[in-house]
Amino acid sequence: MTEALTELVRELRAALVVPPDRRLWDMAAIADYSGYSLSTVQQKIVCLPDFPDAIRAIDGGQPRWPAAEVMEWFESRRPRRQPRRSASSSADGLK
């Protein structure tokens, strides 16, 4: 009986966990995710015009941002690497 109850508790806990793409983040969570300081997030990131819009669930409440949108925003700002040219194609170009 104890094993069955323990398993049921595990299943219930798993069901209560909000999937990462459905979570709302405050500025501290954005700072943790990005590695920037809280002050940088407050003063330089969330105020950018292309940063996702904040959600205020209650009047006067602290803003929250959809985690998935924040992650997508950071990914969109990652510089894309140019494919490296192989040594043989570089040598061919010198002929």
C-alpha positions as CSV (number, residue, x, y, z in Angstrom):
1,M,0.0,0.0,0.0
2,T,2.8,2.4,0.8
3,E,4.4,2.0,-2.6
4,A,1.1,2.6,-4.3
5,L,0.6,5.8,-2.3
6,T,4.1,7.0,-2.9
7,E,3.6,6.5,-6.7
8,L,0.3,8.3,-6.6
9,V,2.0,11.3,-4.8
10,R,4.7,11.3,-7.5
11,E,2.1,11.3,-10.3
12,L,0.1,14.1,-8.6
13,R,3.3,16.3,-8.2
14,A,4.2,15.7,-11.8
15,A,0.7,16.8,-12.9
16,L,1.0,20.0,-10.9
17,V,4.2,21.2,-12.5
18,V,3.7,23.9,-15.0
19,P,5.5,23.2,-18.3
20,P,8.4,25.6,-18.9
21,D,6.7,27.0,-22.1
22,R,3.6,28.0,-20.0
23,R,5.4,29.7,-17.1
24,L,5.5,33.4,-16.4
25,W,8.8,34.8,-15.3
26,D,9.5,37.9,-13.2
27,M,12.6,39.9,-13.7
28,A,14.6,37.8,-11.3
29,A,13.8,34.7,-13.3
30,I,14.9,36.5,-16.5
31,A,18.1,37.5,-14.8
32,D,18.7,33.9,-13.8
33,Y,18.0,32.6,-17.3
34,S,20.1,35.1,-19.1
35,G,23.0,35.5,-16.7
36,Y,22.5,39.3,-16.6
37,S,22.2,41.1,-13.3
38,L,18.8,42.0,-12.1
39,S,19.6,45.7,-12.6
40,T,20.6,45.1,-16.2
41,V,17.4,43.2,-16.8
42,Q,15.4,46.1,-15.3
43,Q,17.2,49.0,-16.8
44,K,18.4,47.7,-20.2
45,I,16.5,44.5,-21.4
46,V,12.8,44.5,-20.5
47,C,12.5,48.1,-21.7
48,L,13.7,47.3,-25.2
49,P,11.0,47.9,-27.8
50,D,11.2,44.4,-29.3
51,F,11.2,42.6,-25.9
52,P,8.0,40.6,-25.3
53,D,5.2,42.4,-23.7
54,A,4.7,42.0,-19.9
55,I,1.6,40.6,-18.4
56,R,0.1,42.3,-15.3
57,A,-2.5,39.9,-13.9
58,I,-3.6,42.3,-11.2
59,D,-3.5,46.1,-10.9
60,G,-0.3,47.2,-9.3
61,G,1.1,43.7,-9.5
62,Q,4.6,43.0,-10.6
63,P,5.0,42.4,-14.4
64,R,5.5,38.8,-15.6
65,W,6.7,37.6,-19.0
66,P,5.8,34.4,-20.9
67,A,8.9,32.3,-20.5
68,A,8.7,30.8,-23.9
69,E,8.6,34.3,-25.5
70,V,11.6,35.5,-23.4
71,M,13.6,32.4,-24.4
72,E,12.7,32.9,-28.1
73,W,13.7,36.6,-27.8
74,F,17.1,35.7,-26.5
75,E,17.6,33.1,-29.1
76,S,16.7,35.6,-31.9
77,R,19.5,37.8,-30.7
78,R,22.1,35.2,-30.8
79,P,24.6,35.9,-33.6
80,R,24.5,33.3,-36.4
81,R,27.9,31.9,-37.3
82,Q,28.9,31.9,-40.9
83,P,29.8,28.5,-42.2
84,R,33.5,27.9,-42.3
85,R,35.0,27.4,-45.6
86,S,37.2,24.4,-45.9
87,A,40.9,24.7,-46.5
88,S,40.6,23.2,-50.0
89,S,38.0,25.7,-51.1
90,S,40.1,28.6,-49.7
91,A,43.1,27.3,-51.6
92,D,41.1,27.0,-54.8
93,G,40.1,30.6,-54.5
94,L,43.7,31.7,-54.5
95,K,44.5,30.1,-57.9
